[in-house]
Amino acid sequence: MYTLDTNALIYYLKNEAKAVLALNNLLVQNTTLYASSVTELELFSFPAIATDEAKKIDALLNTISIIPPIPA
């Protein structure tokens, strides 16, 4: 089980070799992966995000469990 932060996912989406290797190894092993809803928000918050980038983010996040915010 791993919780991924925004930077790890950005590096993966940008095809950074180390990030791709690490995340692909976890995905092949069916490791449970998490990201917070804040990470999800950060990934989609870039003002000039292109449609194809948003689709890649969405596809990646569909393979990860999103941790919802906890009410205070």
CHARMM internal coordinates of N, CA and C (Angstrom, degrees):
IC EDIT
DIST 1 N 1 CA 1.4423
DIST 1 CA 1 C 1.5266
ANGL 1 N 1 CA 1 C 108.09
DIST 1 C 2 N 1.3305
ANGL 1 CA 1 C 2 N 115.70
DIHE 1 N 1 CA 1 C 2 N 129.58
DIST 2 N 2 CA 1.4538
ANGL 1 C 2 N 2 CA 121.92
DIHE 1 CA 1 C 2 N 2 CA 178.95
DIST 2 CA 2 C 1.5191
ANGL 2 N 2 CA 2 C 109.48
DIHE 1 C 2 N 2 CA 2 C -136.91
DIST 2 C 3 N 1.3275
ANGL 2 CA 2 C 3 N 115.66
DIHE 2 N 2 CA 2 C 3 N 142.80
DIST 3 N 3 CA 1.4576
ANGL 2 C 3 N 3 CA 121.68
DIHE 2 CA 2 C 3 N 3 CA 171.12
DIST 3 CA 3 C 1.5198
ANGL 3 N 3 CA 3 C 107.10
DIHE 2 C 3 N 3 CA 3 C -107.19
DIST 3 C 4 N 1.3084
ANGL 3 CA 3 C 4 N 115.63
DIHE 3 N 3 CA 3 C 4 N 121.67
DIST 4 N 4 CA 1.4560
ANGL 3 C 4 N 4 CA 121.78
DIHE 3 CA 3 C 4 N 4 CA -175.62
DIST 4 CA 4 C 1.5232
ANGL 4 N 4 CA 4 C 110.71
DIHE 3 C 4 N 4 CA 4 C -96.32
DIST 4 C 5 N 1.3271
ANGL 4 CA 4 C 5 N 115.92
DIHE 4 N 4 CA 4 C 5 N 139.27
DIST 5 N 5 CA 1.4615
ANGL 4 C 5 N 5 CA 118.55
DIHE 4 CA 4 C 5 N 5 CA 177.56
DIST 5 CA 5 C 1.5281
ANGL 5 N 5 CA 5 C 109.79
DIHE 4 C 5 N 5 CA 5 C -95.77
DIST 5 C 6 N 1.3022
ANGL 5 CA 5 C 6 N 115.28
DIHE 5 N 5 CA 5 C 6 N 173.59
DIST 6 N 6 CA 1.4579
ANGL 5 C 6 N 6 CA 121.78
DIHE 5 CA 5 C 6 N 6 CA -175.57
DIST 6 CA 6 C 1.5198
ANGL 6 N 6 CA 6 C 112.17
DIHE 5 C 6 N 6 CA 6 C -57.38
DIST 6 C 7 N 1.3366
ANGL 6 CA 6 C 7 N 116.72
DIHE 6 N 6 CA 6 C 7 N -45.99
DIST 7 N 7 CA 1.4608
ANGL 6 C 7 N 7 CA 119.37
DIHE 6 CA 6 C 7 N 7 CA -177.05
DIST 7 CA 7 C 1.5228
ANGL 7 N 7 CA 7 C 111.83
DIHE 6 C 7 N 7 CA 7 C -61.51
DIST 7 C 8 N 1.3030
ANGL 7 CA 7 C 8 N 118.12
DIHE 7 N 7 CA 7 C 8 N -41.97
DIST 8 N 8 CA 1.4713
ANGL 7 C 8 N 8 CA 120.55
DIHE 7 CA 7 C 8 N 8 CA 179.36
DIST 8 CA 8 C 1.5228
ANGL 8 N 8 CA 8 C 110.43
DIHE 7 C 8 N 8 CA 8 C -58.93
DIST 8 C 9 N 1.3074
ANGL 8 CA 8 C 9 N 116.49
DIHE 8 N 8 CA 8 C 9 N -42.08
DIST 9 N 9 CA 1.4645
ANGL 8 C 9 N 9 CA 120.02
DIHE 8 CA 8 C 9 N 9 CA -179.13
DIST 9 CA 9 C 1.5283
ANGL 9 N 9 CA 9 C 111.41
DIHE 8 C 9 N 9 CA 9 C -72.23
DIST 9 C 10 N 1.3148
ANGL 9 CA 9 C 10 N 117.64
DIHE 9 N 9 CA 9 C 10 N -36.41
DIST 10 N 10 CA 1.4659
ANGL 9 C 10 N 10 CA 120.48
DIHE 9 CA 9 C 10 N 10 CA 176.65
DIST 10 CA 10 C 1.5260
ANGL 10 N 10 CA 10 C 110.05
DIHE 9 C 10 N 10 CA 10 C -63.07
DIST 10 C 11 N 1.3353
ANGL 10 CA 10 C 11 N 116.55
DIHE 10 N 10 CA 10 C 11 N -45.47
DIST 11 N 11 CA 1.4680
ANGL 10 C 11 N 11 CA 119.61
DIHE 10 CA 10 C 11 N 11 CA 178.80
DIST 11 CA 11 C 1.5257
ANGL 11 N 11 CA 11 C 110.71
DIHE 10 C 11 N 11 CA 11 C -60.31
DIST 11 C 12 N 1.3244
ANGL 11 CA 11 C 12 N 116.65
DIHE 11 N 11 CA 11 C 12 N -40.02
DIST 12 N 12 CA 1.4642
ANGL 11 C 12 N 12 CA 120.57
DIHE 11 CA 11 C 12 N 12 CA 178.04
DIST 12 CA 12 C 1.5313
ANGL 12 N 12 CA 12 C 110.29
DIHE 11 C 12 N 12 CA 12 C -63.30
DIST 12 C 13 N 1.3139
ANGL 12 CA 12 C 13 N 116.20
DIHE 12 N 12 CA 12 C 13 N -46.79
DIST 13 N 13 CA 1.4636
ANGL 12 C 13 N 13 CA 120.56
DIHE 12 CA 12 C 13 N 13 CA -178.72
DIST 13 CA 13 C 1.5260
ANGL 13 N 13 CA 13 C 112.26
DIHE 12 C 13 N 13 CA 13 C -65.27
DIST 13 C 14 N 1.3262
ANGL 13 CA 13 C 14 N 116.46
DIHE 13 N 13 CA 13 C 14 N -26.41
DIST 14 N 14 CA 1.4683
ANGL 13 C 14 N 14 CA 120.87
DIHE 13 CA 13 C 14 N 14 CA 178.06
DIST 14 CA 14 C 1.5280
ANGL 14 N 14 CA 14 C 111.82
DIHE 13 C 14 N 14 CA 14 C -90.30
DIST 14 C 15 N 1.3240
ANGL 14 CA 14 C 15 N 116.12
DIHE 14 N 14 CA 14 C 15 N 8.98
DIST 15 N 15 CA 1.4709
ANGL 14 C 15 N 15 CA 123.19
DIHE 14 CA 14 C 15 N 15 CA 178.24
DIST 15 CA 15 C 1.5248
ANGL 15 N 15 CA 15 C 113.96
DIHE 14 C 15 N 15 CA 15 C 60.53
DIST 15 C 16 N 1.3283
ANGL 15 CA 15 C 16 N 116.88
DIHE 15 N 15 CA 15 C 16 N 35.31
DIST 16 N 16 CA 1.4635
ANGL 15 C 16 N 16 CA 120.41
DIHE 15 CA 15 C 16 N 16 CA 172.87
DIST 16 CA 16 C 1.5291
ANGL 16 N 16 CA 16 C 107.27
DIHE 15 C 16 N 16 CA 16 C -67.49
DIST 16 C 17 N 1.3155
ANGL 16 CA 16 C 17 N 116.56
DIHE 16 N 16 CA 16 C 17 N 125.71
DIST 17 N 17 CA 1.4656
ANGL 16 C 17 N 17 CA 121.96
DIHE 16 CA 16 C 17 N 17 CA -170.43
DIST 17 CA 17 C 1.5266
ANGL 17 N 17 CA 17 C 113.69
DIHE 16 C 17 N 17 CA 17 C -52.92
DIST 17 C 18 N 1.3260
ANGL 17 CA 17 C 18 N 118.03
DIHE 17 N 17 CA 17 C 18 N -48.63
DIST 18 N 18 CA 1.4698
ANGL 17 C 18 N 18 CA 120.59
DIHE 17 CA 17 C 18 N 18 CA -177.41
DIST 18 CA 18 C 1.5279
ANGL 18 N 18 CA 18 C 111.50
DIHE 17 C 18 N 18 CA 18 C -64.64
DIST 18 C 19 N 1.3154
ANGL 18 CA 18 C 19 N 116.73
DIHE 18 N 18 CA 18 C 19 N -40.34
DIST 19 N 19 CA 1.4661
ANGL 18 C 19 N 19 CA 120.13
DIHE 18 CA 18 C 19 N 19 CA -179.94
DIST 19 CA 19 C 1.5227
ANGL 19 N 19 CA 19 C 110.91
DIHE 18 C 19 N 19 CA 19 C -68.07
DIST 19 C 20 N 1.3221
ANGL 19 CA 19 C 20 N 116.74
DIHE 19 N 19 CA 19 C 20 N -42.18
DIST 20 N 20 CA 1.4639
ANGL 19 C 20 N 20 CA 120.79
DIHE 19 CA 19 C 20 N 20 CA 179.33
DIST 20 CA 20 C 1.5234
ANGL 20 N 20 CA 20 C 110.35
DIHE 19 C 20 N 20 CA 20 C -62.85
DIST 20 C 21 N 1.3247
ANGL 20 CA 20 C 21 N 116.95
DIHE 20 N 20 CA 20 C 21 N -45.78
DIST 21 N 21 CA 1.4610
ANGL 20 C 21 N 21 CA 120.87
DIHE 20 CA 20 C 21 N 21 CA 179.50
DIST 21 CA 21 C 1.5272
ANGL 21 N 21 CA 21 C 111.15
DIHE 20 C 21 N 21 CA 21 C -60.96
DIST 21 C 22 N 1.3195
ANGL 21 CA 21 C 22 N 116.51
DIHE 21 N 21 CA 21 C 22 N -48.14
DIST 22 N 22 CA 1.4706
ANGL 21 C 22 N 22 CA 120.78
DIHE 21 CA 21 C 22 N 22 CA -177.87
DIST 22 CA 22 C 1.5231
ANGL 22 N 22 CA 22 C 111.59
DIHE 21 C 22 N 22 CA 22 C -62.94
DIST 22 C 23 N 1.3299
ANGL 22 CA 22 C 23 N 116.95
DIHE 22 N 22 CA 22 C 23 N -48.32
DIST 23 N 23 CA 1.4593
ANGL 22 C 23 N 23 CA 119.69
DIHE 22 CA 22 C 23 N 23 CA -176.77
DIST 23 CA 23 C 1.5227
ANGL 23 N 23 CA 23 C 111.42
DIHE 22 C 23 N 23 CA 23 C -70.49
DIST 23 C 24 N 1.3192
ANGL 23 CA 23 C 24 N 117.55
DIHE 23 N 23 CA 23 C 24 N -39.26
DIST 24 N 24 CA 1.4629
ANGL 23 C 24 N 24 CA 119.42
DIHE 23 CA 23 C 24 N 24 CA 177.63
DIST 24 CA 24 C 1.5245
ANGL 24 N 24 CA 24 C 111.31
DIHE 23 C 24 N 24 CA 24 C -62.88
DIST 24 C 25 N 1.3292
ANGL 24 CA 24 C 25 N 117.37
DIHE 24 N 24 CA 24 C 25 N -38.05
DIST 25 N 25 CA 1.4708
ANGL 24 C 25 N 25 CA 120.08
DIHE 24 CA 24 C 25 N 25 CA 176.69
DIST 25 CA 25 C 1.5174
ANGL 25 N 25 CA 25 C 110.84
DIHE 24 C 25 N 25 CA 25 C -61.85
DIST 25 C 26 N 1.3165
ANGL 25 CA 25 C 26 N 117.41
DIHE 25 N 25 CA 25 C 26 N -40.71
DIST 26 N 26 CA 1.4639
ANGL 25 C 26 N 26 CA 120.49
DIHE 25 CA 25 C 26 N 26 CA 178.41
DIST 26 CA 26 C 1.5192
ANGL 26 N 26 CA 26 C 111.02
DIHE 25 C 26 N 26 CA 26 C -67.52
DIST 26 C 27 N 1.3267
ANGL 26 CA 26 C 27 N 117.25
DIHE 26 N 26 CA 26 C 27 N -40.54
DIST 27 N 27 CA 1.4655
ANGL 26 C 27 N 27 CA 120.87
DIHE 26 CA 26 C 27 N 27 CA -179.61
DIST 27 CA 27 C 1.5215
ANGL 27 N 27 CA 27 C 111.55
DIHE 26 C 27 N 27 CA 27 C -65.90
DIST 27 C 28 N 1.3248
ANGL 27 CA 27 C 28 N 117.52
DIHE 27 N 27 CA 27 C 28 N -39.55
DIST 28 N 28 CA 1.4661
ANGL 27 C 28 N 28 CA 121.84
DIHE 27 CA 27 C 28 N 28 CA 178.98
DIST 28 CA 28 C 1.5265
ANGL 28 N 28 CA 28 C 110.53
DIHE 27 C 28 N 28 CA 28 C -64.16
DIST 28 C 29 N 1.3235
ANGL 28 CA 28 C 29 N 116.62
DIHE 28 N 28 CA 28 C 29 N -34.34
DIST 29 N 29 CA 1.4681
ANGL 28 C 29 N 29 CA 121.26
DIHE 28 CA 28 C 29 N 29 CA -179.07
DIST 29 CA 29 C 1.5251
ANGL 29 N 29 CA 29 C 112.40
DIHE 28 C 29 N 29 CA 29 C -83.28
DIST 29 C 30 N 1.3249
ANGL 29 CA 29 C 30 N 116.89
DIHE 29 N 29 CA 29 C 30 N 3.88
DIST 30 N 30 CA 1.4642
ANGL 29 C 30 N 30 CA 122.33
DIHE 29 CA 29 C 30 N 30 CA -177.25
DIST 30 CA 30 C 1.5270
ANGL 30 N 30 CA 30 C 112.29
DIHE 29 C 30 N 30 CA 30 C 56.01
DIST 30 C 31 N 1.3141
ANGL 30 CA 30 C 31 N 115.93
DIHE 30 N 30 CA 30 C 31 N 36.45
DIST 31 N 31 CA 1.4575
ANGL 30 C 31 N 31 CA 121.70
DIHE 30 CA 30 C 31 N 31 CA 177.59
DIST 31 CA 31 C 1.5201
ANGL 31 N 31 CA 31 C 108.87
DIHE 30 C 31 N 31 CA 31 C -70.74
DIST 31 C 32 N 1.3189
ANGL 31 CA 31 C 32 N 116.58
DIHE 31 N 31 CA 31 C 32 N 137.16
DIST 32 N 32 CA 1.4511
ANGL 31 C 32 N 32 CA 120.40
DIHE 31 CA 31 C 32 N 32 CA 177.09
DIST 32 CA 32 C 1.5237
ANGL 32 N 32 CA 32 C 109.00
DIHE 31 C 32 N 32 CA 32 C -71.23
DIST 32 C 33 N 1.3350
ANGL 32 CA 32 C 33 N 115.54
DIHE 32 N 32 CA 32 C 33 N 123.88
DIST 33 N 33 CA 1.4546
ANGL 32 C 33 N 33 CA 121.37
DIHE 32 CA 32 C 33 N 33 CA -179.18
DIST 33 CA 33 C 1.5201
ANGL 33 N 33 CA 33 C 109.71
DIHE 32 C 33 N 33 CA 33 C -117.59
DIST 33 C 34 N 1.3206
ANGL 33 CA 33 C 34 N 114.88
DIHE 33 N 33 CA 33 C 34 N 141.90
DIST 34 N 34 CA 1.4570
ANGL 33 C 34 N 34 CA 121.88
DIHE 33 CA 33 C 34 N 34 CA 179.75
DIST 34 CA 34 C 1.5164
ANGL 34 N 34 CA 34 C 109.81
DIHE 33 C 34 N 34 CA 34 C -127.80
DIST 34 C 35 N 1.3057
ANGL 34 CA 34 C 35 N 115.86
DIHE 34 N 34 CA 34 C 35 N 155.11
DIST 35 N 35 CA 1.4598
ANGL 34 C 35 N 35 CA 123.93
DIHE 34 CA 34 C 35 N 35 CA 168.20
DIST 35 CA 35 C 1.5223
ANGL 35 N 35 CA 35 C 106.12
DIHE 34 C 35 N 35 CA 35 C -144.55
DIST 35 C 36 N 1.3037
ANGL 35 CA 35 C 36 N 116.03
DIHE 35 N 35 CA 35 C 36 N 148.36
DIST 36 N 36 CA 1.4661
ANGL 35 C 36 N 36 CA 118.99
DIHE 35 CA 35 C 36 N 36 CA -179.37
DIST 36 CA 36 C 1.5269
ANGL 36 N 36 CA 36 C 110.21
DIHE 35 C 36 N 36 CA 36 C -79.38
DIST 36 C 37 N 1.3046
ANGL 36 CA 36 C 37 N 115.54
DIHE 36 N 36 CA 36 C 37 N 160.14
DIST 37 N 37 CA 1.4606
ANGL 36 C 37 N 37 CA 120.00
DIHE 36 CA 36 C 37 N 37 CA 175.95
DIST 37 CA 37 C 1.5273
ANGL 37 N 37 CA 37 C 110.30
DIHE 36 C 37 N 37 CA 37 C -63.57
DIST 37 C 38 N 1.3302
ANGL 37 CA 37 C 38 N 117.34
DIHE 37 N 37 CA 37 C 38 N -26.49
DIST 38 N 38 CA 1.4686
ANGL 37 C 38 N 38 CA 121.15
DIHE 37 CA 37 C 38 N 38 CA 176.00
DIST 38 CA 38 C 1.5270
ANGL 38 N 38 CA 38 C 109.43
DIHE 37 C 38 N 38 CA 38 C -66.14
DIST 38 C 39 N 1.3255
ANGL 38 CA 38 C 39 N 117.41
DIHE 38 N 38 CA 38 C 39 N -41.48
DIST 39 N 39 CA 1.4692
ANGL 38 C 39 N 39 CA 121.29
DIHE 38 CA 38 C 39 N 39 CA 176.36
DIST 39 CA 39 C 1.5206
ANGL 39 N 39 CA 39 C 110.02
DIHE 38 C 39 N 39 CA 39 C -61.41
DIST 39 C 40 N 1.3073
ANGL 39 CA 39 C 40 N 117.00
DIHE 39 N 39 CA 39 C 40 N -43.90
DIST 40 N 40 CA 1.4672
ANGL 39 C 40 N 40 CA 121.00
DIHE 39 CA 39 C 40 N 40 CA 177.90
DIST 40 CA 40 C 1.5269
ANGL 40 N 40 CA 40 C 110.05
DIHE 39 C 40 N 40 CA 40 C -58.10
DIST 40 C 41 N 1.3189
ANGL 40 CA 40 C 41 N 116.15
DIHE 40 N 40 CA 40 C 41 N -47.09
DIST 41 N 41 CA 1.4648
ANGL 40 C 41 N 41 CA 121.45
DIHE 40 CA 40 C 41 N 41 CA 178.84
DIST 41 CA 41 C 1.5268
ANGL 41 N 41 CA 41 C 111.08
DIHE 40 C 41 N 41 CA 41 C -59.96
DIST 41 C 42 N 1.3283
ANGL 41 CA 41 C 42 N 116.88
DIHE 41 N 41 CA 41 C 42 N -44.40
DIST 42 N 42 CA 1.4615
ANGL 41 C 42 N 42 CA 120.95
DIHE 41 CA 41 C 42 N 42 CA -179.76
DIST 42 CA 42 C 1.5258
ANGL 42 N 42 CA 42 C 111.83
DIHE 41 C 42 N 42 CA 42 C -62.82
DIST 42 C 43 N 1.3204
ANGL 42 CA 42 C 43 N 117.10
DIHE 42 N 42 CA 42 C 43 N -39.89
DIST 43 N 43 CA 1.4621
ANGL 42 C 43 N 43 CA 119.85
DIHE 42 CA 42 C 43 N 43 CA -179.50
DIST 43 CA 43 C 1.5222
ANGL 43 N 43 CA 43 C 112.48
DIHE 42 C 43 N 43 CA 43 C -64.43
DIST 43 C 44 N 1.3152
ANGL 43 CA 43 C 44 N 116.82
DIHE 43 N 43 CA 43 C 44 N -35.14
DIST 44 N 44 CA 1.4603
ANGL 43 C 44 N 44 CA 120.55
DIHE 43 CA 43 C 44 N 44 CA -178.37
DIST 44 CA 44 C 1.5326
ANGL 44 N 44 CA 44 C 113.17
DIHE 43 C 44 N 44 CA 44 C -92.27
DIST 44 C 45 N 1.3318
ANGL 44 CA 44 C 45 N 117.90
DIHE 44 N 44 CA 44 C 45 N -1.38
DIST 45 N 45 CA 1.4687
ANGL 44 C 45 N 45 CA 119.55
DIHE 44 CA 44 C 45 N 45 CA -172.13
DIST 45 CA 45 C 1.5273
ANGL 45 N 45 CA 45 C 114.65
DIHE 44 C 45 N 45 CA 45 C -88.51
DIST 45 C 46 N 1.3240
ANGL 45 CA 45 C 46 N 118.91
DIHE 45 N 45 CA 45 C 46 N -6.81
DIST 46 N 46 CA 1.4584
ANGL 45 C 46 N 46 CA 120.72
DIHE 45 CA 45 C 46 N 46 CA 178.81
DIST 46 CA 46 C 1.5240
ANGL 46 N 46 CA 46 C 108.56
DIHE 45 C 46 N 46 CA 46 C -60.97
DIST 46 C 47 N 1.3450
ANGL 46 CA 46 C 47 N 117.90
DIHE 46 N 46 CA 46 C 47 N 123.41
DIST 47 N 47 CA 1.4686
ANGL 46 C 47 N 47 CA 120.20
DIHE 46 CA 46 C 47 N 47 CA -172.87
DIST 47 CA 47 C 1.5342
ANGL 47 N 47 CA 47 C 114.96
DIHE 46 C 47 N 47 CA 47 C -62.23
DIST 47 C 48 N 1.3287
ANGL 47 CA 47 C 48 N 117.71
DIHE 47 N 47 CA 47 C 48 N -29.87
DIST 48 N 48 CA 1.4679
ANGL 47 C 48 N 48 CA 120.34
DIHE 47 CA 47 C 48 N 48 CA -176.55
DIST 48 CA 48 C 1.5221
ANGL 48 N 48 CA 48 C 111.89
DIHE 47 C 48 N 48 CA 48 C -105.27
DIST 48 C 49 N 1.3220
ANGL 48 CA 48 C 49 N 117.27
DIHE 48 N 48 CA 48 C 49 N 31.13
DIST 49 N 49 CA 1.4639
ANGL 48 C 49 N 49 CA 120.71
DIHE 48 CA 48 C 49 N 49 CA -177.87
DIST 49 CA 49 C 1.5311
ANGL 49 N 49 CA 49 C 109.82
DIHE 48 C 49 N 49 CA 49 C -65.41
DIST 49 C 50 N 1.3121
ANGL 49 CA 49 C 50 N 115.49
DIHE 49 N 49 CA 49 C 50 N 130.55
DIST 50 N 50 CA 1.4618
ANGL 49 C 50 N 50 CA 121.29
DIHE 49 CA 49 C 50 N 50 CA 178.88
DIST 50 CA 50 C 1.5285
ANGL 50 N 50 CA 50 C 109.70
DIHE 49 C 50 N 50 CA 50 C -83.75
DIST 50 C 51 N 1.3056
ANGL 50 CA 50 C 51 N 116.04
DIHE 50 N 50 CA 50 C 51 N 157.88
DIST 51 N 51 CA 1.4597
ANGL 50 C 51 N 51 CA 121.35
DIHE 50 CA 50 C 51 N 51 CA -179.05
DIST 51 CA 51 C 1.5243
ANGL 51 N 51 CA 51 C 111.30
DIHE 50 C 51 N 51 CA 51 C -58.58
DIST 51 C 52 N 1.3355
ANGL 51 CA 51 C 52 N 117.27
DIHE 51 N 51 CA 51 C 52 N -42.65
DIST 52 N 52 CA 1.4607
ANGL 51 C 52 N 52 CA 119.35
DIHE 51 CA 51 C 52 N 52 CA -179.11
DIST 52 CA 52 C 1.5302
ANGL 52 N 52 CA 52 C 111.26
DIHE 51 C 52 N 52 CA 52 C -66.90
DIST 52 C 53 N 1.3277
ANGL 52 CA 52 C 53 N 117.45
DIHE 52 N 52 CA 52 C 53 N -34.09
DIST 53 N 53 CA 1.4680
ANGL 52 C 53 N 53 CA 120.69
DIHE 52 CA 52 C 53 N 53 CA 176.13
DIST 53 CA 53 C 1.5246
ANGL 53 N 53 CA 53 C 110.79
DIHE 52 C 53 N 53 CA 53 C -66.35
DIST 53 C 54 N 1.3223
ANGL 53 CA 53 C 54 N 116.86
DIHE 53 N 53 CA 53 C 54 N -42.58
DIST 54 N 54 CA 1.4640
ANGL 53 C 54 N 54 CA 120.94
DIHE 53 CA 53 C 54 N 54 CA 178.53
DIST 54 CA 54 C 1.5242
ANGL 54 N 54 CA 54 C 110.73
DIHE 53 C 54 N 54 CA 54 C -62.57
DIST 54 C 55 N 1.3193
ANGL 54 CA 54 C 55 N 116.86
DIHE 54 N 54 CA 54 C 55 N -37.57
DIST 55 N 55 CA 1.4732
ANGL 54 C 55 N 55 CA 120.84
DIHE 54 CA 54 C 55 N 55 CA 178.50
DIST 55 CA 55 C 1.5269
ANGL 55 N 55 CA 55 C 110.81
DIHE 54 C 55 N 55 CA 55 C -66.25
DIST 55 C 56 N 1.3503
ANGL 55 CA 55 C 56 N 117.07
DIHE 55 N 55 CA 55 C 56 N -40.08
DIST 56 N 56 CA 1.4631
ANGL 55 C 56 N 56 CA 120.65
DIHE 55 CA 55 C 56 N 56 CA 177.89
DIST 56 CA 56 C 1.5265
ANGL 56 N 56 CA 56 C 110.80
DIHE 55 C 56 N 56 CA 56 C -64.52
DIST 56 C 57 N 1.3210
ANGL 56 CA 56 C 57 N 115.92
DIHE 56 N 56 CA 56 C 57 N -42.56
DIST 57 N 57 CA 1.4679
ANGL 56 C 57 N 57 CA 120.28
DIHE 56 CA 56 C 57 N 57 CA 178.49
DIST 57 CA 57 C 1.5286
ANGL 57 N 57 CA 57 C 109.49
DIHE 56 C 57 N 57 CA 57 C -61.90
DIST 57 C 58 N 1.3118
ANGL 57 CA 57 C 58 N 116.30
DIHE 57 N 57 CA 57 C 58 N -47.33
DIST 58 N 58 CA 1.4600
ANGL 57 C 58 N 58 CA 120.74
DIHE 57 CA 57 C 58 N 58 CA -179.09
DIST 58 CA 58 C 1.5256
ANGL 58 N 58 CA 58 C 111.28
DIHE 57 C 58 N 58 CA 58 C -60.72
DIST 58 C 59 N 1.3231
ANGL 58 CA 58 C 59 N 117.15
DIHE 58 N 58 CA 58 C 59 N -43.44
DIST 59 N 59 CA 1.4698
ANGL 58 C 59 N 59 CA 120.80
DIHE 58 CA 58 C 59 N 59 CA 179.39
DIST 59 CA 59 C 1.5225
ANGL 59 N 59 CA 59 C 110.80
DIHE 58 C 59 N 59 CA 59 C -62.46
DIST 59 C 60 N 1.3271
ANGL 59 CA 59 C 60 N 116.70
DIHE 59 N 59 CA 59 C 60 N -42.67
DIST 60 N 60 CA 1.4647
ANGL 59 C 60 N 60 CA 119.99
DIHE 59 CA 59 C 60 N 60 CA 178.81
DIST 60 CA 60 C 1.5234
ANGL 60 N 60 CA 60 C 110.94
DIHE 59 C 60 N 60 CA 60 C -64.73
DIST 60 C 61 N 1.3232
ANGL 60 CA 60 C 61 N 116.65
DIHE 60 N 60 CA 60 C 61 N -46.00
DIST 61 N 61 CA 1.4665
ANGL 60 C 61 N 61 CA 119.90
DIHE 60 CA 60 C 61 N 61 CA -178.01
DIST 61 CA 61 C 1.5277
ANGL 61 N 61 CA 61 C 112.23
DIHE 60 C 61 N 61 CA 61 C -65.65
DIST 61 C 62 N 1.3199
ANGL 61 CA 61 C 62 N 116.88
DIHE 61 N 61 CA 61 C 62 N -23.14
DIST 62 N 62 CA 1.4683
ANGL 61 C 62 N 62 CA 119.70
DIHE 61 CA 61 C 62 N 62 CA 176.51
DIST 62 CA 62 C 1.5180
ANGL 62 N 62 CA 62 C 112.30
DIHE 61 C 62 N 62 CA 62 C -70.69
DIST 62 C 63 N 1.3415
ANGL 62 CA 62 C 63 N 117.75
DIHE 62 N 62 CA 62 C 63 N -12.45
DIST 63 N 63 CA 1.4570
ANGL 62 C 63 N 63 CA 121.14
DIHE 62 CA 62 C 63 N 63 CA 177.53
DIST 63 CA 63 C 1.5257
ANGL 63 N 63 CA 63 C 111.66
DIHE 62 C 63 N 63 CA 63 C -98.59
DIST 63 C 64 N 1.3288
ANGL 63 CA 63 C 64 N 116.67
DIHE 63 N 63 CA 63 C 64 N -0.38
DIST 64 N 64 CA 1.4636
ANGL 63 C 64 N 64 CA 123.23
DIHE 63 CA 63 C 64 N 64 CA -174.48
DIST 64 CA 64 C 1.5257
ANGL 64 N 64 CA 64 C 108.70
DIHE 63 C 64 N 64 CA 64 C -123.43
DIST 64 C 65 N 1.3194
ANGL 64 CA 64 C 65 N 116.07
DIHE 64 N 64 CA 64 C 65 N 143.09
DIST 65 N 65 CA 1.4664
ANGL 64 C 65 N 65 CA 119.96
DIHE 64 CA 64 C 65 N 65 CA 174.89
DIST 65 CA 65 C 1.5258
ANGL 65 N 65 CA 65 C 108.61
DIHE 64 C 65 N 65 CA 65 C -81.80
DIST 65 C 66 N 1.3216
ANGL 65 CA 65 C 66 N 115.27
DIHE 65 N 65 CA 65 C 66 N 129.35
DIST 66 N 66 CA 1.4645
ANGL 65 C 66 N 66 CA 120.83
DIHE 65 CA 65 C 66 N 66 CA -179.96
DIST 66 CA 66 C 1.5257
ANGL 66 N 66 CA 66 C 109.15
DIHE 65 C 66 N 66 CA 66 C -93.18
DIST 66 C 67 N 1.3204
ANGL 66 CA 66 C 67 N 115.20
DIHE 66 N 66 CA 66 C 67 N 128.53
DIST 67 N 67 CA 1.4649
ANGL 66 C 67 N 67 CA 120.86
DIHE 66 CA 66 C 67 N 67 CA 178.76
DIST 67 CA 67 C 1.5235
ANGL 67 N 67 CA 67 C 108.05
DIHE 66 C 67 N 67 CA 67 C -88.19
DIST 67 C 68 N 1.3255
ANGL 67 CA 67 C 68 N 117.33
DIHE 67 N 67 CA 67 C 68 N 117.21
DIST 68 N 68 CA 1.4719
ANGL 67 C 68 N 68 CA 119.61
DIHE 67 CA 67 C 68 N 68 CA -178.07
DIST 68 CA 68 C 1.5292
ANGL 68 N 68 CA 68 C 110.79
DIHE 67 C 68 N 68 CA 68 C -73.38
DIST 68 C 69 N 1.3313
ANGL 68 CA 68 C 69 N 115.46
DIHE 68 N 68 CA 68 C 69 N 160.77
DIST 69 N 69 CA 1.4715
ANGL 68 C 69 N 69 CA 118.05
DIHE 68 CA 68 C 69 N 69 CA 177.16
DIST 69 CA 69 C 1.5313
ANGL 69 N 69 CA 69 C 110.35
DIHE 68 C 69 N 69 CA 69 C -66.51
DIST 69 C 70 N 1.3012
ANGL 69 CA 69 C 70 N 115.51
DIHE 69 N 69 CA 69 C 70 N 148.63
DIST 70 N 70 CA 1.4561
ANGL 69 C 70 N 70 CA 121.58
DIHE 69 CA 69 C 70 N 70 CA 178.49
DIST 70 CA 70 C 1.5301
ANGL 70 N 70 CA 70 C 107.55
DIHE 69 C 70 N 70 CA 70 C -99.02
DIST 70 C 71 N 1.3180
ANGL 70 CA 70 C 71 N 117.89
DIHE 70 N 70 CA 70 C 71 N 124.97
DIST 71 N 71 CA 1.4717
ANGL 70 C 71 N 71 CA 119.61
DIHE 70 CA 70 C 71 N 71 CA 179.48
DIST 71 CA 71 C 1.5189
ANGL 71 N 71 CA 71 C 111.23
DIHE 70 C 71 N 71 CA 71 C -61.51
DIST 71 C 72 N 1.2987
ANGL 71 CA 71 C 72 N 115.03
DIHE 71 N 71 CA 71 C 72 N 142.91
DIST 72 N 72 CA 1.4710
ANGL 71 C 72 N 72 CA 120.33
DIHE 71 CA 71 C 72 N 72 CA 179.88
DIST 72 CA 72 C 1.4963
ANGL 72 N 72 CA 72 C 111.63
DIHE 71 C 72 N 72 CA 72 C -75.00
END
COOR INIT
IC SEED 1 N 1 CA 1 C
IC BUILD
